[in-house]
């Protein structure tokens, strides 16, 4: 979405909002620097969001002028959680909120990993049929899959943590 900043007041609006503000002015589809000068506005250029830590989000916080004198979108890092008090007066700290959020993420990852593990086990179930002798390396692989929940990185497994199918 194209945004423009009014030079005098600093007000930022979309191109459509500026068109509505100038109903008696015929405006071209593409706004050049001459059009912006006539309307006393500057374009607001897109800028990347800020880098955040695990429990932060990047939030738009208006516009700012960059080193080149251009107006660009301004982003700030905001904490996802804060200390809270519910209606009963029970206080929950920011750290408790973060721990609960991480526990939810870990539980979802564990569920996904269990599903993947179960699929990999199902792919090799036919090796366990009564008329097939299962090779030792296949037994080892299947046991390693079953042991994944006891892995030190569980549930946040790396690709290297998964056993290799023989």
N, CA, C and O of each residue as an XYZ file, in Angstrom:
664
protein
N       0.845     -1.171      0.000
C       0.000      0.000      0.000
C       0.892      1.236      0.000
O       1.795      1.359      0.827
N       0.639      2.128     -0.911
C       1.414      3.361     -0.993
C       0.934      4.341      0.060
O      -0.264      4.586      0.207
N       1.888      4.898      0.790
C       1.572      5.905      1.798
C       2.365      7.168      1.495
O       3.436      7.135      0.890
N       1.794      8.280      1.940
C       2.422      9.573      1.711
C       2.289     10.402      2.977
O       1.299     10.307      3.702
N       3.325     11.233      3.233
C       3.374     12.064      4.439
C       3.230     13.527      4.050
O       3.949     14.024      3.184
N       2.299     14.207      4.696
C       2.093     15.639      4.457
C       3.260     16.391      5.067
O       3.593     16.174      6.232
N       3.877     17.258      4.310
C       5.113     17.928      4.735
C       4.910     18.872      5.912
O       5.816     19.013      6.733
N       3.782     19.507      6.022
C       3.563     20.493      7.076
C       3.127     19.850      8.391
O       3.695     20.129      9.447
N       2.124     18.998      8.316
C       1.550     18.429      9.534
C       2.167     17.091      9.917
O       2.071     16.677     11.073
N       2.801     16.407      8.965
C       3.362     15.090      9.241
C       2.329     13.979      9.167
O       2.637     12.829      9.479
N       1.115     14.302      8.762
C       0.045     13.309      8.666
C       0.357     12.305      7.556
O       0.766     12.683      6.459
N       0.157     11.021      7.859
C       0.425      9.953      6.895
C      -0.901      9.330      6.479
O      -1.721      8.953      7.316
N      -1.095      9.230      5.156
C      -2.314      8.630      4.616
C      -1.958      7.773      3.412
O      -0.895      7.920      2.808
N      -2.877      6.877      3.082
C      -2.704      6.069      1.876
C      -3.006      6.925      0.654
O      -3.558      8.018      0.774
N      -2.643      6.425     -0.518
C      -2.909      7.162     -1.744
C      -4.408      7.402     -1.914
O      -4.820      8.484     -2.333
N      -5.214      6.407     -1.592
C      -6.663      6.562     -1.692
C      -7.199      7.632     -0.758
O      -8.094      8.393     -1.127
N      -6.651      7.694      0.454
C      -7.094      8.720      1.402
C      -6.691     10.111      0.919
O      -7.450     11.064      1.093
N      -5.509     10.242      0.314
C      -5.102     11.544     -0.213
C      -5.953     11.935     -1.406
O      -6.278     13.110     -1.575
N      -6.322     10.963     -2.240
C      -7.216     11.262     -3.367
C      -8.543     11.810     -2.847
O      -9.080     12.772     -3.397
N      -9.069     11.198     -1.789
C     -10.332     11.654     -1.209
C     -10.186     13.043     -0.591
O     -11.147     13.811     -0.556
N      -8.990     13.366     -0.106
C      -8.759     14.685      0.502
C      -8.658     15.791     -0.555
O      -8.818     16.970     -0.240
N      -8.395     15.412     -1.791
C      -8.292     16.364     -2.890
C      -9.336     16.011     -3.965
O      -8.968     15.658     -5.085
N     -10.631     16.103     -3.633
C     -11.657     15.650     -4.567
C     -11.743     16.472     -5.855
O     -12.215     15.966     -6.873
N     -11.304     17.708     -5.828
C     -11.411     18.570     -7.005
C     -10.138     18.594     -7.842
O     -10.031     19.369     -8.793
N      -9.178     17.749     -7.491
C      -7.912     17.705     -8.221
C      -7.865     16.414     -9.028
O      -8.083     15.326     -8.495
N      -7.579     16.548    -10.312
C      -7.422     15.382    -11.170
C      -6.015     14.830    -10.964
O      -5.026     15.502    -11.255
N      -5.936     13.604    -10.463
C      -4.641     13.017    -10.126
C      -4.344     11.835    -11.050
O      -5.225     11.024    -11.337
N      -3.095     11.746    -11.511
C      -2.728     10.618    -12.370
C      -2.644      9.330    -11.558
O      -2.637      9.356    -10.328
N      -2.580      8.216    -12.256
C      -2.481      6.924    -11.603
C      -1.130      6.786    -10.884
O      -1.075      6.312     -9.750
N      -0.060      7.196    -11.538
C       1.278      7.139    -10.955
C       1.658      8.536    -10.493
O       1.587      9.502    -11.254
N       2.062      8.624     -9.236
C       2.410      9.925     -8.675
C       3.911     10.163     -8.787
O       4.707      9.444     -8.183
N       4.289     11.163     -9.550
C       5.688     11.544     -9.706
C       6.043     12.558     -8.629
O       5.199     12.939     -7.817
N       7.292     12.990     -8.628
C       7.720     14.006     -7.656
C       6.972     15.318     -7.890
O       6.722     16.058     -6.938
N       6.611     15.621     -9.146
C       5.846     16.850     -9.431
C       4.458     16.793     -8.784
O       3.993     17.790     -8.232
N       3.807     15.657     -8.848
C       2.489     15.493     -8.227
C       2.624     15.636     -6.712
O       1.816     16.315     -6.078
N       3.634     15.004     -6.138
C       3.849     15.098     -4.690
C       4.130     16.538     -4.270
O       3.636     16.988     -3.237
N       4.915     17.259     -5.058
C       5.198     18.666     -4.748
C       3.917     19.494     -4.794
O       3.700     20.346     -3.932
N       3.069     19.252     -5.790
C       1.814     20.002     -5.917
C       0.895     19.742     -4.728
O       0.139     20.625     -4.323
N       0.955     18.530     -4.166
C       0.102     18.172     -3.028
C       0.797     18.404     -1.689
O       0.185     18.224     -0.636
N       2.072     18.802     -1.720
C       2.871     19.056     -0.521
C       3.008     17.792      0.338
O       2.859     17.828      1.559
N       3.297     16.671     -0.344
C       3.463     15.387      0.344
C       4.745     14.715     -0.116
O       5.293     15.047     -1.167
N       5.216     13.767      0.683
C       6.385     12.956      0.343
C       5.975     11.492      0.420
O       5.177     11.118      1.279
N       6.516     10.654     -0.474
C       6.206      9.228     -0.378
C       6.877      8.623      0.852
O       7.958      9.049      1.259
N       6.216      7.624      1.433
C       6.782      6.855      2.542
C       7.251      5.534      1.947
O       6.459      4.761      1.409
N       8.548      5.293      2.052
C       9.133      4.089      1.466
C       9.059      2.919      2.442
O       9.081      3.104      3.659
N       8.971      1.723      1.889
C       8.945      0.517      2.721
C      10.311      0.304      3.353
O      11.336      0.636      2.758
N      10.321     -0.244      4.544
C      11.580     -0.583      5.212
C      11.400     -1.919      5.909
O      10.275     -2.314      6.214
N      12.495     -2.616      6.163
C      12.367     -3.932      6.804
C      11.985     -3.813      8.274
O      12.295     -2.826      8.941
N      11.310     -4.837      8.752
C      10.971     -4.896     10.171
C      12.251     -5.120     10.976
O      13.236     -5.642     10.453
N      12.233     -4.729     12.230
C      13.409     -4.904     13.077
C      13.562     -6.365     13.476
O      12.590     -7.121     13.499
N      14.773     -6.746     13.786
C      15.057     -8.091     14.266
C      14.617     -8.185     15.721
O      14.885     -7.292     16.524
N      13.947     -9.264     16.042
C      13.420     -9.417     17.396
C      13.992    -10.656     18.061
O      14.558    -11.530     17.405
N      13.835    -10.713     19.369
C      14.246    -11.902     20.111
C      13.060    -12.867     20.189
O      12.016    -12.620     19.585
N      13.218    -13.942     20.916
C      12.224    -15.022     20.937
C      10.832    -14.565     21.375
O       9.837    -15.053     20.840
N      10.740    -13.660     22.315
C       9.439    -13.269     22.843
C       9.125    -11.814     22.528
O       8.569    -11.092     23.356
N       9.486    -11.395     21.327
C       9.193    -10.044     20.860
C       8.570    -10.124     19.478
O       8.711    -11.120     18.769
N       7.881     -9.059     19.111
C       7.352     -8.917     17.770
C       7.808     -7.581     17.209
O       8.125     -6.659     17.961
N       7.841     -7.481     15.899
C       8.175     -6.234     15.239
C       6.873     -5.508     14.946
O       5.974     -6.072     14.322
N       6.763     -4.258     15.390
C       5.522     -3.504     15.229
C       5.786     -2.185     14.512
O       6.796     -1.525     14.759
N       4.885     -1.812     13.637
C       4.982     -0.533     12.925
C       4.749      0.579     13.924
O       3.821      0.512     14.730
N       5.595      1.611     13.875
C       5.521      2.720     14.817
C       5.678      4.042     14.072
O       6.556      4.843     14.391
N       4.826      4.261     13.087
C       4.854      5.516     12.351
C       5.896      5.529     11.247
O       6.228      4.498     10.662
N       6.405      6.728     10.979
C       7.420      6.911      9.941
C       8.564      7.738     10.514
O       8.417      8.432     11.521
N       9.711      7.643      9.838
C      10.875      8.422     10.247
C      11.695      8.749      9.009
O      11.558      8.112      7.965
N      12.545      9.749      9.148
C      13.399     10.129      8.039
C      14.720      9.376      8.139
O      15.339      9.326      9.202
N      15.143      8.792      7.024
C      16.398      8.038      7.035
C      17.579      8.963      6.721
O      17.399     10.172      6.573
N      18.771      8.400      6.621
C      19.985      9.187      6.405
C      19.977      9.914      5.061
O      20.667     10.921      4.900
N      19.205      9.416      4.099
C      19.121     10.054      2.783
C      18.055     11.137      2.722
O      17.878     11.777      1.685
N      17.347     11.346      3.818
C      16.292     12.349      3.848
C      14.954     11.825      3.359
O      13.997     12.591      3.243
N      14.868     10.538      3.072
C      13.608      9.932      2.633
C      12.779      9.550      3.855
O      13.321      9.251      4.919
N      11.470      9.565      3.689
C      10.583      9.105      4.755
C      10.364      7.613      4.572
O      10.030      7.158      3.478
N      10.553      6.853      5.645
C      10.447      5.399      5.604
C       9.590      4.914      6.777
O       9.416      5.612      7.775
N       9.060      3.691      6.624
C       8.297      3.084      7.699
C       9.222      2.853      8.898
O      10.369      2.439      8.733
N       8.720      3.122     10.090
C       9.501      2.915     11.306
C       8.947      1.695     12.044
O       7.740      1.577     12.254
N       9.842      0.799     12.429
C       9.456     -0.397     13.185
C      10.207     -0.435     14.508
O      11.351      0.010     14.602
N       9.553     -0.970     15.522
C      10.175     -1.156     16.832
C       9.916     -2.586     17.306
O       8.951     -3.224     16.888
N      10.781     -3.072     18.174
C      10.596     -4.393     18.785
C       9.753     -4.214     20.038
O      10.065     -3.386     20.894
N       8.686     -4.992     20.139
C       7.810     -4.928     21.310
C       7.752     -6.302     21.961
O       7.711     -7.327     21.280
N       7.750     -6.308     23.287
C       7.622     -7.554     24.028
C       6.248     -8.162     23.767
O       5.250     -7.444     23.700
N       6.197     -9.468     23.622
C       4.927    -10.163     23.418
C       4.132    -10.245     24.718
O       2.903    -10.318     24.699
N       4.838    -10.232     25.842
C       4.189    -10.450     27.121
C       4.581     -9.374     28.120
O       5.610     -8.712     27.978
N       3.735     -9.213     29.139
C       4.010     -8.283     30.239
C       3.389     -8.872     31.505
O       2.577     -9.795     31.434
N       3.772     -8.340     32.648
C       3.154     -8.748     33.900
C       1.668     -8.375     33.849
O       1.311     -7.299     33.368
N       0.812     -9.259     34.342
C      -0.625     -8.993     34.335
C      -1.232     -9.346     35.678
O      -0.667    -10.114     36.455
N      -2.405     -8.763     35.935
C      -3.198     -9.095     37.110
C      -4.621     -9.334     36.639
O      -5.209     -8.479     35.977
N      -5.183    -10.496     36.978
C      -6.547    -10.790     36.518
C      -7.576    -10.169     37.467
O      -7.221     -9.498     38.436
N      -8.844    -10.402     37.172
C      -9.929     -9.801     37.953
C      -9.940    -10.255     39.403
O     -10.475     -9.558     40.266
N      -9.355    -11.418     39.682
C      -9.308    -11.926     41.053
C      -8.063    -11.462     41.798
O      -7.848    -11.854     42.945
N      -7.247    -10.641     41.167
C      -6.039    -10.140     41.803
C      -4.834    -11.055     41.682
O      -3.804    -10.812     42.309
N      -4.955    -12.107     40.880
C      -3.850    -13.039     40.697
C      -2.863    -12.433     39.694
O      -3.233    -12.079     38.575
N      -1.606    -12.324     40.118
C      -0.568    -11.738     39.266
C       0.174    -12.835     38.514
O       0.492    -13.887     39.067
N       0.441    -12.565     37.246
C       1.231    -13.466     36.419
C       2.377    -12.650     35.844
O       2.160    -11.607     35.227
N       3.591    -13.130     36.047
C       4.756    -12.384     35.578
C       4.986    -12.600     34.088
O       4.469    -13.538     33.481
N       5.765    -11.714     33.535
C       6.150    -11.822     32.127
C       6.843    -13.163     31.888
O       6.593    -13.823     30.879
N       7.709    -13.561     32.812
C       8.427    -14.834     32.676
C       7.464    -16.018     32.686
O       7.676    -16.987     31.958
N       6.423    -15.956     33.488
C       5.437    -17.035     33.515
C       4.671    -17.108     32.192
O       4.399    -18.198     31.689
N       4.326    -15.952     31.634
C       3.657    -15.923     30.327
C       4.563    -16.528     29.258
O       4.114    -17.316     28.425
N       5.849    -16.150     29.287
C       6.802    -16.667     28.300
C       6.957    -18.179     28.434
O       7.012    -18.891     27.431
N       7.029    -18.669     29.671
C       7.179    -20.109     29.901
C       5.952    -20.868     29.394
O       6.086    -21.939     28.802
N       4.761    -20.320     29.624
C       3.534    -20.970     29.159
C       3.482    -20.974     27.629
O       3.079    -21.965     27.021
N       3.885    -19.879     27.019
C       3.916    -19.792     25.552
C       4.904    -20.815     24.981
O       4.597    -21.517     24.018
N       6.097    -20.891     25.590
C       7.111    -21.840     25.119
C       6.634    -23.277     25.317
O       6.894    -24.138     24.476
N       5.950    -23.536     26.405
C       5.418    -24.884     26.650
C       4.406    -25.264     25.567
O       4.368    -26.413     25.127
N       3.592    -24.307     25.142
C       2.634    -24.562     24.067
C       3.358    -24.843     22.762
O       3.000    -25.774     22.040
N       4.383    -24.040     22.453
C       5.168    -24.272     21.236
C       5.819    -25.653     21.268
O       5.789    -26.384     20.278
N       6.407    -26.004     22.412
C       7.064    -27.309     22.555
C       6.059    -28.452     22.409
O       6.364    -29.465     21.779
N       4.864    -28.298     22.986
C       3.842    -29.341     22.884
C       3.411    -29.530     21.431
O       3.227    -30.661     20.981
N       3.251    -28.435     20.701
C       2.875    -28.533     19.287
C       3.979    -29.190     18.468
O       3.706    -30.006     17.588
N       5.227    -28.830     18.760
C       6.360    -29.435     18.059
C       6.442    -30.925     18.380
O       6.691    -31.739     17.491
N       6.237    -31.279     19.635
C       6.273    -32.689     20.042
C       5.183    -33.480     19.323
O       5.428    -34.599     18.874
N       3.998    -32.917     19.213
C       2.898    -33.589     18.507
C       3.264    -33.822     17.049
O       3.031    -34.902     16.507
N       3.834    -32.815     16.425
C       4.244    -32.942     15.021
C       5.344    -33.993     14.870
O       5.305    -34.811     13.951
N       6.329    -33.967     15.780
C       7.421    -34.937     15.710
C       6.926    -36.367     15.947
O       7.401    -37.304     15.305
N       5.985    -36.531     16.859
C       5.427    -37.870     17.103
C       4.709    -38.385     15.858
O       4.804    -39.564     15.518
N       3.995    -37.494     15.190
C       3.298    -37.875     13.957
C       4.293    -38.305     12.885
O       4.084    -39.307     12.202
N       5.365    -37.549     12.741
C       6.400    -37.899     11.764
C       7.042    -39.231     12.134
O       7.243    -40.094     11.279
N       7.360    -39.390     13.415
C       7.961    -40.642     13.888
C       7.040    -41.816     13.626
O       7.482    -42.862     13.150
N       5.752    -41.649     13.935
C       4.785    -42.737     13.726
C       4.682    -43.101     12.247
O       4.537    -44.276     11.910
N       4.753    -42.124     11.378
C       4.720    -42.395      9.935
C       5.948    -43.187      9.505
O       5.853    -44.125      8.713
N       7.097    -42.797     10.035
C       8.328    -43.515      9.693
C       8.289    -44.960     10.206
O       8.763    -45.875      9.533
N       7.729    -45.154     11.382
C       7.565    -46.510     11.903
C       6.595    -47.317     11.033
O       6.835    -48.488     10.740
N       5.499    -46.673     10.627
C       4.508    -47.363      9.802
C       5.097    -47.789      8.461
O       4.724    -48.827      7.915
N       6.024    -46.980      7.930
C       6.672    -47.329      6.656
C       7.473    -48.630      6.765
O       7.678    -49.331      5.774
N       7.911    -48.933      7.961
C       8.765    -50.120      8.142
C       8.046    -51.254      8.871
O       8.669    -52.266      9.189
N       6.767    -51.108      9.138
C       6.020    -52.155      9.853
C       6.045    -53.495      9.128
O       6.040    -54.541      9.777
N       6.071    -53.487      7.833
C       6.021    -54.754      7.089
C       7.246    -55.625      7.352
O       7.220    -56.836      7.133
N       8.344    -54.977      7.835
C       9.520    -55.777      8.181
C       9.246    -56.700      9.369
O       9.954    -57.684      9.580
N       8.220    -56.371     10.134
C       7.901    -57.162     11.323
C       6.863    -58.236     11.086
O       6.412    -58.868     12.041
N       6.469    -58.465      9.845
C       5.478    -59.502      9.553
C       6.083    -60.881      9.843
O       7.302    -61.056      9.833
N       5.231    -61.823     10.094
C       5.694    -63.155     10.510
C       6.513    -63.881      9.455
O       7.336    -64.731      9.793
N       6.302    -63.561      8.184
C       7.056    -64.265      7.138
C       8.291    -63.486      6.675
O       8.920    -63.863      5.686
N       8.643    -62.407      7.377
C       9.817    -61.595      7.033
C      10.733    -61.539      8.249
O      10.285    -61.279      9.366
N      12.011    -61.784      8.021
C      12.980    -61.679      9.108
C      13.533    -60.260      9.102
O      14.105    -59.809      8.111
N      13.355    -59.561     10.227
C      13.804    -58.176     10.298
C      15.312    -58.142     10.565
O      15.814    -58.790     11.484
N      16.011    -57.373      9.742
C      17.458    -57.231      9.892
C      17.763    -56.431     11.154
O      16.948    -55.629     11.609
N      18.941    -56.662     11.707
C      19.335    -55.969     12.937
C      19.380    -54.454     12.756
O      18.984    -53.709     13.653
N      19.869    -53.986     11.576
C      19.944    -52.535     11.379
C      18.542    -51.915     11.318
O      18.362    -50.762     11.708
N      17.549    -52.672     10.831
C      16.172    -52.176     10.816
C      15.611    -52.156     12.229
O      14.884    -51.230     12.591
N      15.938    -53.169     13.039
C      15.508    -53.190     14.436
C      16.087    -51.989     15.182
O      15.398    -51.339     15.968
N      17.363    -51.706     14.923
C      18.034    -50.571     15.566
C      17.374    -49.258     15.161
O      17.147    -48.384     15.998
N      17.068    -49.125     13.866
C      16.417    -47.908     13.347
C      15.053    -47.711     14.001
O      14.740    -46.617     14.470
N      14.258    -48.745     14.033
C      12.922    -48.644     14.613
C      12.989    -48.330     16.115
O      12.164    -47.572     16.627
N      13.965    -48.909     16.816
C      14.111    -48.613     18.242
C      14.527    -47.158     18.434
O      14.052    -46.489     19.352
N      15.409    -46.671     17.574
C      15.838    -45.264     17.658
C      14.655    -44.327     17.439
O      14.559    -43.288     18.094
N      13.750    -44.683     16.523
C      12.543    -43.875     16.319
C      11.671    -43.867     17.573
O      11.156    -42.824     17.977
N      11.512    -45.049     18.185
C      10.695    -45.127     19.399
C      11.341    -44.375     20.568
O      10.643    -43.889     21.458
N      12.672    -44.283     20.563
C      13.388    -43.606     21.649
C      13.491    -42.091     21.468
O      13.998    -41.407     22.356
N      13.025    -41.552     20.346
C      13.166    -40.111     20.097
C      12.642    -39.225     21.231
O      13.296    -38.234     21.557
N      11.499    -39.531     21.846
C      11.019    -38.659     22.927
C      11.962    -38.554     24.122
O      11.792    -37.666     24.958
N      12.951    -39.442     24.221
C      13.922    -39.359     25.313
C      15.202    -38.652     24.873
O      16.137    -38.517     25.662
N      15.249    -38.200     23.616
C      16.428    -37.503     23.081
C      16.623    -36.187     23.830
O      15.648    -35.550     24.227
N      17.864    -35.783     24.023
C      18.166    -34.566     24.788
C      17.600    -33.298     24.136
O      17.352    -32.319     24.839
N      17.394    -33.289     22.834
C      16.848    -32.103     22.149
C      15.327    -32.148     22.007
O      14.738    -31.215     21.461
N      14.687    -33.203     22.483
C      13.243    -33.332     22.326
C      12.530    -32.175     22.994
O      12.893    -31.845     24.124
N      11.545    -31.532     22.387
C      10.943    -31.845     21.093
C      11.559    -31.054     19.933
O      11.127    -31.197     18.789
N      12.547    -30.237     20.217
C      13.125    -29.359     19.189
C      14.289    -30.058     18.486
O      15.451    -29.683     18.639
N      13.942    -31.075     17.720
C      14.946    -31.897     17.054
C      15.513    -31.211     15.813
O      14.806    -30.522     15.078
N      16.802    -31.422     15.608
C      17.459    -31.006     14.368
C      17.345    -32.165     13.385
O      17.004    -33.278     13.784
N      17.623    -31.925     12.117
C      17.590    -33.006     11.127
C      18.557    -34.130     11.510
O      18.267    -35.309     11.310
N      19.703    -33.746     12.058
C      20.718    -34.743     12.422
C      20.283    -35.613     13.598
O      20.849    -36.687     13.800
N      19.294    -35.182     14.379
C      18.823    -35.942     15.529
C      17.950    -37.136     15.111
O      17.775    -38.075     15.887
N      17.421    -37.101     13.927
C      16.559    -38.195     13.448
C      17.434    -39.352     12.991
O      18.457    -39.131     12.344
N      17.052    -40.573     13.314
C      17.842    -41.719     12.849
C      17.725    -41.876     11.330
O      16.715    -41.511     10.728
N      18.770    -42.421     10.734
C      18.802    -42.634      9.294
C      18.271    -44.026      8.966
O      18.705    -45.028      9.535
N      17.333    -44.062      8.045
C      16.757    -45.343      7.645
C      17.785    -46.160      6.885
O      18.413    -45.660      5.953
N      17.961    -47.421      7.279
C      18.952    -48.251      6.612
C      18.535    -48.594      5.176
O      19.264    -49.291      4.471
